[in-house]
Amino acid sequence: MNRQMTCGTSSISFQNPVFIQSCASVVSRKEGEGPLGAYFDTICEDPMFGTDTWEAAESTLQKQAALLAIKKNGLTCSDIQLLFAGDLLAQTSASSFGTADLKIPFYGLFGACSTMGESLSLGSMCIDGGYGKYILCATSSHFASAEKEFRFPLGYGNQRPLSATWTVTGAGACILGYEPPPRPDNKTLNTLRNCNICAVITGITTGRLIDFGFRDSLNMGACMAPAACDTITRNLQDFHRKPSDYDAIFTGDLGMVGQTILFDLLTEKGFDISSVHQDCGMLIYDPQTQDTHSGGSGCGCAASVLAGYILPGIIQKKWKRILFVPTGALLSKVSFNEGDPIPGIAHAVVIEQYRVPDMM
């Protein structure tokens, strides 16, 4: 049996659509005050999320997102075959501590802020390969835990340059499956389905490590833009598409600085995505009123915008086909302090509108 699904040099085109059954987003107060505040499922006014430490707070918000996604589909934790999750903290501690009580077989991931794309890619491959009926993909970030891990303690009062981004306190979670989700019933089921319209993953392009030698941890957009350019270029080439074949191309958290660099790099390769490009980090905050400089960042940035804004927009017929390209800067506090450059990575996920036959 020939089930060749590879497409071009580094992409996969799934033979069967992978259905996004449900999704959930949880954010904190600052994100709730931004332009997308009305789209998120849960906005918690307490940045500690009822815990004693920033790290425990992040674990809690990721767990809340995961449980809400499961609940929306009328499932229990025992119905989930695999969990792909990650975060920004050392040894993915927010994910491991946050989801331990769920008792779901767990793969911990680290792709920095690209982790949601990584988890959706791996989850989709498992669904299409028949290795699970339901798979949970989740990730999170927290402003205070990320600043503590990678930059300066909050009490230090470090000045932030205009190129800096603001780490989103938020989490996103999605349930993947091989069958269309059931219709919402406005009671116990709140699945990602609008009448017969669903959202499906039809292809992925796996990112490569791209290192342009940047060393500035307060300019993540510049570090990640070359990786976004590489992945978007290979996606367009592998699938033989033009930028206009996508209704929107969403990068994760390049911000205003990274977006400019991305456009310049893609122009050199013969692509102009300016008319279809949006950046989750530029959508989630209002830089004029919220003082977030270049935009939002963090694993939870792309994940919460995807779950709260993009996926519902697909089933509401706002977009028919989008390219979701979360971007990550693969540094650690050790590598940065030893003077190593910061390589970037970006994973692309093709998400499309799908009409379920009337009998289903």
C-alpha positions as CSV (number, residue, x, y, z in Angstrom):
1,M,0.0,0.0,0.0
2,N,1.4,3.3,-1.0
3,R,0.6,6.1,1.5
4,Q,3.2,8.6,0.4
5,M,2.2,11.9,1.9
6,T,5.4,13.9,1.8
7,C,5.1,17.0,-0.4
8,G,8.2,18.7,-1.8
9,T,11.2,18.9,0.4
10,S,9.8,19.2,3.9
11,S,6.0,19.3,3.9
12,I,3.2,16.7,4.4
13,S,-0.1,16.7,2.7
14,F,-2.6,14.6,4.7
15,Q,-4.7,12.1,2.8
16,N,-7.5,12.6,5.2
17,P,-8.4,15.9,6.9
18,V,-7.5,16.2,10.6
19,F,-10.5,17.7,12.4
20,I,-10.0,20.3,15.1
21,Q,-12.7,19.1,17.4
22,S,-12.6,22.0,20.0
23,C,-10.3,24.7,21.2
24,A,-10.0,26.8,24.3
25,S,-8.1,30.0,25.3
26,V,-7.3,31.3,28.7
27,V,-5.5,34.7,29.3
28,S,-4.9,37.2,32.0
29,R,-6.1,40.8,32.5
30,K,-3.7,42.6,30.1
31,E,-4.6,40.3,27.2
32,G,-8.3,40.7,28.1
33,E,-7.9,44.5,27.8
34,G,-6.5,44.2,24.3
35,P,-8.2,44.3,20.9
36,L,-9.0,40.5,21.0
37,G,-10.4,40.5,24.6
38,A,-13.9,39.6,23.5
39,Y,-12.7,36.4,21.7
40,F,-11.0,34.6,24.6
41,D,-12.9,31.9,26.6
42,T,-11.5,32.8,30.1
43,I,-9.9,36.0,31.3
44,C,-8.4,35.7,34.8
45,E,-8.0,39.0,36.7
46,D,-5.5,37.4,39.1
47,P,-2.0,37.0,37.4
48,M,-1.1,34.4,40.1
49,F,-4.1,32.3,39.1
50,G,-4.7,31.5,42.7
51,T,-1.2,30.1,43.3
52,D,1.9,31.2,45.2
53,T,4.5,31.4,42.3
54,W,4.6,32.5,38.7
55,E,5.6,29.1,37.5
56,A,2.6,27.5,39.3
57,A,0.4,30.2,37.8
58,E,1.5,29.2,34.3
59,S,0.9,25.5,35.1
60,T,-2.6,26.4,36.2
61,L,-3.6,28.4,33.2
62,Q,-2.4,25.7,30.8
63,K,-4.4,23.1,32.8
64,Q,-7.5,25.3,32.6
65,A,-7.2,25.6,28.8
66,A,-6.7,21.8,28.4
67,L,-9.7,20.9,30.6
68,L,-11.9,23.5,28.9
69,A,-11.0,22.1,25.4
70,I,-11.8,18.6,26.7
71,K,-15.1,19.7,28.2
72,K,-16.2,21.6,25.1
73,N,-16.1,18.3,23.2
74,G,-18.0,16.4,25.8
75,L,-15.0,14.2,26.6
76,T,-13.1,13.2,29.7
77,C,-9.3,12.9,30.1
78,S,-9.5,9.2,29.7
79,D,-10.8,9.7,26.1
80,I,-7.6,11.4,25.1
81,Q,-4.9,9.1,23.7
82,L,-1.9,11.5,23.7
83,L,-1.0,15.0,24.9
84,F,1.6,17.1,23.1
85,A,2.4,20.2,25.2
86,G,5.2,22.6,26.0
87,D,6.1,26.0,27.3
88,L,9.1,28.3,27.8
89,L,10.3,27.2,31.2
90,A,13.3,24.9,31.9
91,Q,12.4,21.2,31.3
92,T,8.9,22.3,30.2
93,S,8.0,22.4,33.8
94,A,4.8,24.4,33.4
95,S,3.4,21.7,31.1
96,S,4.6,18.7,33.1
97,F,3.3,20.1,36.5
98,G,0.2,21.5,35.0
99,T,-1.0,18.4,33.2
100,A,0.2,15.7,35.6
101,D,-3.2,15.4,37.2
102,L,-4.8,14.7,33.8
103,K,-3.2,11.3,33.6
104,I,-2.9,11.5,29.8
105,P,0.1,9.9,28.0
106,F,2.4,12.9,27.6
107,Y,5.0,14.2,25.2
108,G,6.8,17.3,26.4
109,L,7.8,19.7,23.6
110,F,10.1,22.6,23.4
111,G,9.9,24.8,20.3
112,A,9.9,28.1,22.2
113,C,7.1,30.3,20.9
114,S,6.6,27.9,17.9
115,T,5.4,25.1,20.2
116,M,1.7,25.3,19.2
117,G,2.7,24.6,15.6
118,E,5.0,21.8,16.7
119,S,2.2,20.2,18.8
120,L,-0.4,20.5,16.1
121,S,2.0,19.0,13.5
122,L,2.9,16.0,15.6
123,G,-0.7,15.5,16.7
124,S,-2.0,15.7,13.1
125,M,0.6,13.1,12.0
126,C,-0.6,10.8,14.8
127,I,-4.3,11.2,13.9
128,D,-3.7,10.6,10.2
129,G,-1.5,7.6,11.0
130,G,-4.2,6.0,13.1
131,Y,-2.4,6.4,16.4
132,G,-5.3,7.9,18.3
133,K,-8.9,9.0,18.1
134,Y,-8.5,12.2,20.2
135,I,-5.2,14.0,20.7
136,L,-4.7,17.1,22.9
137,C,-2.3,19.9,21.8
138,A,-1.6,22.7,24.3
139,T,1.0,25.3,25.2
140,S,1.3,28.3,27.5
141,S,3.4,31.3,28.6
142,H,3.4,33.8,31.4
143,F,4.9,37.2,31.4
144,A,6.4,37.0,34.8
145,S,7.8,33.5,34.6
146,A,9.4,34.2,31.2
147,E,11.0,37.5,32.3
148,K,12.4,35.6,35.4
149,E,13.7,32.8,33.2
150,F,15.2,34.7,30.3
151,R,15.7,38.3,31.1
152,F,15.6,40.2,34.4
153,P,13.6,39.8,37.6
154,L,10.6,42.1,37.6
155,G,11.8,43.9,40.7
156,Y,14.9,45.0,38.9
157,G,12.9,47.4,36.8
158,N,14.9,46.9,33.6
159,Q,14.3,49.3,30.7
160,R,12.8,47.7,27.6
161,P,13.9,48.9,24.1
162,L,11.3,49.5,21.4
163,S,12.3,46.3,19.7
164,A,11.2,44.2,22.8
165,T,8.0,42.2,22.9
166,W,5.7,41.6,25.8
167,T,5.3,37.9,26.8
168,V,1.6,36.9,26.7
169,T,0.1,35.4,29.8
170,G,-2.1,32.9,28.2
171,A,-2.6,29.4,27.0
172,G,-4.3,27.7,24.1
173,A,-5.5,24.1,23.7
174,C,-7.0,22.1,20.8
175,I,-8.5,18.6,20.5
176,L,-7.7,16.8,17.2
177,G,-9.6,13.9,15.8
178,Y,-10.2,11.9,12.6
179,E,-14.0,12.5,12.6
180,P,-16.0,15.7,12.4
181,P,-16.9,17.1,15.8
182,P,-20.5,16.7,16.9
183,R,-22.9,19.7,16.5
184,P,-22.9,22.1,19.4
185,D,-26.0,21.8,21.5
186,N,-25.6,25.1,23.5
187,K,-25.6,23.0,26.7
188,T,-22.7,20.6,27.2
189,L,-21.2,20.6,23.8
190,N,-19.4,23.7,22.4
191,T,-17.4,22.1,19.6
192,L,-15.6,23.9,16.8
193,R,-18.4,23.5,14.3
194,N,-20.9,25.9,12.8
195,C,-23.8,24.0,11.2
196,N,-21.9,21.9,8.7
197,I,-18.7,24.0,8.7
198,C,-15.6,22.7,10.5
199,A,-11.9,23.5,10.6
200,V,-9.4,20.9,9.4
201,I,-5.6,20.6,9.2
202,T,-4.7,19.5,5.6
203,G,-0.9,19.9,5.6
204,I,2.2,21.0,7.5
205,T,5.7,22.3,6.8
206,T,8.2,21.5,9.4
207,G,10.6,24.2,10.3
208,R,14.4,24.2,10.1
209,L,16.8,25.9,12.5
210,I,17.9,29.1,11.0
211,D,20.7,31.1,12.6
212,F,21.6,34.5,11.3
213,G,23.9,35.2,14.3
214,F,21.6,37.5,16.3
215,R,22.4,37.7,20.0
216,D,19.9,40.3,21.3
217,S,17.3,38.7,23.5
218,L,15.3,41.9,23.5
219,N,14.8,41.7,19.7
220,M,13.2,38.4,19.2
221,G,11.5,39.5,16.0
222,A,14.8,39.8,14.3
223,C,15.9,36.4,15.5
224,M,12.8,34.6,14.3
225,A,12.0,36.4,11.0
226,P,14.6,34.5,8.9
227,A,13.1,31.2,10.1
228,A,9.6,32.4,9.3
229,C,10.8,33.4,5.8
230,D,12.4,30.0,5.3
231,T,9.3,28.0,6.3
232,I,6.8,30.2,4.4
233,T,9.0,30.0,1.3
234,R,9.2,26.2,1.5
235,N,5.5,25.9,2.2
236,L,4.6,27.9,-0.9
237,Q,7.1,25.9,-3.0
238,D,6.2,22.5,-1.7
239,F,2.4,23.0,-2.2
240,H,2.9,24.9,-5.4
241,R,1.0,27.9,-4.1
242,K,1.1,31.7,-4.2
243,P,0.6,33.9,-1.2
244,S,-2.9,34.8,-2.5
245,D,-3.9,31.1,-2.2
246,Y,-4.1,31.8,1.5
247,D,-6.8,34.1,2.8
248,A,-4.3,34.9,5.7
249,I,-0.8,34.0,6.7
250,F,-0.5,34.3,10.5
251,T,2.9,34.4,12.1
252,G,3.3,33.9,15.8
253,D,5.1,36.8,17.4
254,L,7.4,38.6,15.1
255,G,6.0,41.9,16.1
256,M,6.4,45.1,14.2
257,V,10.2,44.8,13.9
258,G,10.1,41.2,12.8
259,Q,7.3,41.8,10.3
260,T,9.4,44.4,8.4
261,I,12.4,42.0,8.3
262,L,10.1,39.2,7.1
263,F,8.7,41.2,4.2
264,D,12.2,42.2,3.1
265,L,13.5,38.7,3.2
266,L,10.5,37.2,1.3
267,T,10.8,40.0,-1.3
268,E,14.3,38.8,-2.0
269,K,12.9,35.3,-2.7
270,G,10.2,36.7,-5.0
271,F,7.2,36.6,-2.6
272,D,5.0,39.4,-1.4
273,I,2.8,38.4,1.5
274,S,2.0,41.9,2.8
275,S,-1.6,41.8,1.7
276,V,-2.4,38.6,3.6
277,H,0.0,38.7,6.5
278,Q,-1.1,39.1,10.1
279,D,1.0,38.6,13.2
280,C,-0.6,37.2,16.4
281,G,1.8,39.4,18.5
282,M,0.5,42.5,16.7
283,L,-3.1,41.5,17.1
284,I,-3.3,40.7,20.8
285,Y,-2.2,44.1,22.2
286,D,-2.7,47.7,21.3
287,P,0.8,49.2,21.5
288,Q,-0.5,52.7,21.8
289,T,-2.5,52.2,24.9
290,Q,-0.9,49.1,26.4
291,D,2.8,50.0,26.1
292,T,3.9,46.7,24.6
293,H,6.4,48.1,22.1
294,S,6.9,45.7,19.2
295,G,4.0,43.4,20.1
296,G,3.2,40.3,22.0
297,S,5.3,37.1,22.3
298,G,5.5,33.8,24.1
299,C,4.1,30.3,23.5
300,G,0.7,31.5,24.7
301,C,0.6,34.3,22.2
302,A,0.1,32.3,19.0
303,A,-1.8,29.6,20.9
304,S,-4.4,31.8,22.5
305,V,-5.0,33.9,19.3
306,L,-5.4,30.6,17.3
307,A,-7.9,29.1,19.8
308,G,-9.7,32.3,20.5
309,Y,-9.8,34.2,17.3
310,I,-8.5,32.4,14.2
311,L,-10.2,29.0,14.5
312,P,-13.7,30.4,15.3
313,G,-13.1,32.8,12.3
314,I,-12.7,29.8,10.0
315,I,-15.9,28.2,10.9
316,Q,-17.7,31.5,10.8
317,K,-16.5,31.7,7.1
318,K,-14.1,34.7,7.7
319,W,-11.3,32.6,6.1
320,K,-11.4,29.5,3.9
321,R,-7.7,28.6,4.1
322,I,-5.0,30.0,6.4
323,L,-1.4,29.3,7.1
324,F,-0.5,29.3,10.8
325,V,3.2,29.9,11.3
326,P,4.1,30.2,15.0
327,T,7.8,31.3,15.4
328,G,10.3,30.5,18.1
329,A,13.7,31.7,19.3
330,L,15.6,28.8,20.6
331,L,17.7,30.3,23.3
332,S,18.3,29.2,26.9
333,K,19.6,31.3,29.8
334,V,22.8,29.2,29.6
335,S,23.4,29.6,25.9
336,F,22.6,33.4,26.1
337,N,24.9,34.0,29.0
338,E,27.7,32.1,27.2
339,G,27.4,34.4,24.2
340,D,25.8,31.9,21.8
341,P,23.6,33.3,18.9
342,I,19.9,32.8,19.0
343,P,18.6,30.5,16.2
344,G,15.0,30.7,15.1
345,I,12.5,28.1,14.0
346,A,8.9,28.3,12.6
347,H,6.4,25.4,11.9
348,A,3.6,25.9,9.4
349,V,0.2,24.4,9.7
350,V,-2.4,24.6,6.8
351,I,-5.9,25.0,8.3
352,E,-8.9,25.0,6.0
353,Q,-12.7,25.4,6.1
354,Y,-14.4,22.0,5.6
355,R,-18.1,21.3,4.9
356,V,-19.4,18.1,6.4
357,P,-21.9,16.2,4.3
358,D,-25.5,16.7,5.5
359,M,-25.9,13.2,6.8
360,M,-23.1,13.6,9.3
